[in-house]
Amino acid sequence: MSGPRVPSDGDTNRDGGADLADFEVVAECVHGPDTATPPPFCDPCDFSNADMDGDGEVDIHDFAEFTRVFTGG
């Protein structure tokens, strides 16, 4: 998946923290294990940004990492 990589801080929109806007991106893009294509309602760049562990898929591992760094708001 090409596109800009997000640091493991979870700030998918680069506004300074892993907040509710970033949660929405991750939640929309979670697609399950062994699925390297974004779901229909997830922008490919958002999918790449939500792949916090860099394995080419957005799954429960990425969601768990996001909850670890979530700052709220």
Secondary structure in CASP SS format (residue, H / E / C, confidence):
PFRMAT SS
TARGET T0000
AUTHOR 0000-0000-0000
METHOD secondary structure of the structure
MODEL  1
M C 1.00
S C 1.00
G C 1.00
P C 1.00
R C 1.00
V C 1.00
P C 1.00
S C 1.00
D C 1.00
G C 1.00
D C 1.00
T C 1.00
N C 1.00
R C 1.00
D C 1.00
G C 1.00
G C 1.00
A C 1.00
D C 1.00
L H 1.00
A H 1.00
D H 1.00
F H 1.00
E H 1.00
V H 1.00
V H 1.00
A H 1.00
E H 1.00
C H 1.00
V C 1.00
H C 1.00
G C 1.00
P C 1.00
D C 1.00
T C 1.00
A C 1.00
T C 1.00
P C 1.00
P C 1.00
P C 1.00
F C 1.00
C C 1.00
D C 1.00
P H 1.00
C H 1.00
D H 1.00
F H 1.00
S H 1.00
N H 1.00
A H 1.00
D C 1.00
M C 1.00
D C 1.00
G C 1.00
D C 1.00
G C 1.00
E C 1.00
V C 1.00
D C 1.00
I H 1.00
H H 1.00
D H 1.00
F H 1.00
A H 1.00
E H 1.00
F H 1.00
T H 1.00
R H 1.00
V H 1.00
F C 1.00
T C 1.00
G C 1.00
G C 1.00
END
